[in-house]
Amino acid sequence: MDEMTPHSAERTATRLARALAQRGARAEAVGVLRAWNGYDTPQAQDHLHDCPGDQETEAARIAEAVNAAAHSQDDPDWE
């Protein structure tokens, strides 16, 4: 088995962190689509798969729309 160097360990950790962030963004976008459009989970996932561009771009667009519509008094997660 190959030993992991500090550099390869850092690259692996960075890839893992990026993958987890993207997965979280997609899950959040699915939740938003379910709430806003009345989709079930498979429909929301299909929307992300069928959108122009990639899933991460669509998830970021949805998050931006949510943040733009949020009001600090109404939404405890608003930043």
C-alpha positions in Angstrom: 0.0 0.0 0.0 1.3 3.4 -0.9 2.0 5.9 1.9 0.2 9.2 1.7 2.4 12.2 1.5 1.4 15.4 3.2 0.7 17.0 -0.2 -1.5 14.1 -1.4 -3.3 14.0 1.9 -4.1 17.8 1.5 -5.3 17.3 -2.0 -7.5 14.4 -0.9 -8.9 16.4 2.0 -9.6 19.4 -0.3 -11.5 17.1 -2.8 -13.5 15.6 0.0 -14.4 19.0 1.4 -15.5 20.2 -2.0 -17.6 17.1 -2.7 -19.3 17.4 0.7 -20.1 21.1 0.1 -21.5 20.3 -3.4 -23.6 17.5 -1.9 -24.9 19.8 0.8 -25.8 22.5 -1.8 -27.6 20.0 -4.0 -29.6 18.6 -1.0 -30.5 22.2 0.0 -31.6 22.9 -3.5 -33.8 19.8 -3.6 -35.4 21.0 -0.3 -36.1 24.4 -1.8 -37.6 22.9 -5.0 -39.8 20.7 -2.8 -41.0 23.6 -0.8 -41.4 26.2 -3.5 -42.7 24.0 -6.4 -44.4 21.2 -4.5 -42.0 18.6 -6.1 -41.3 15.3 -4.5 -37.7 14.4 -4.0 -37.3 12.5 -7.4 -38.9 15.4 -9.3 -36.6 17.9 -7.6 -33.5 15.8 -8.3 -34.7 15.4 -11.9 -35.0 19.2 -12.2 -31.3 19.6 -11.1 -30.2 16.9 -13.6 -32.2 18.4 -16.4 -31.2 22.1 -15.9 -28.9 23.9 -18.3 -25.3 23.8 -17.0 -24.4 21.6 -14.1 -26.1 20.7 -10.8 -23.7 22.9 -8.7 -24.5 25.9 -10.9 -28.3 25.3 -10.5 -27.9 24.7 -6.8 -26.0 28.0 -6.4 -28.7 29.8 -8.4 -31.4 28.5 -6.2 -29.5 29.4 -3.0 -29.0 32.9 -4.4 -32.8 33.2 -5.1 -33.6 32.0 -1.6 -31.1 34.5 0.0 -32.5 37.3 -2.2 -36.1 36.5 -1.0 -35.2 36.1 2.7 -35.9 38.7 5.3 -33.8 38.6 8.5 -36.9 38.9 10.7 -38.7 36.1 8.9 -35.9 33.6 8.3 -33.6 32.5 11.2 -31.0 31.2 8.6 -30.8 34.4 6.7 -27.2 35.8 6.6 
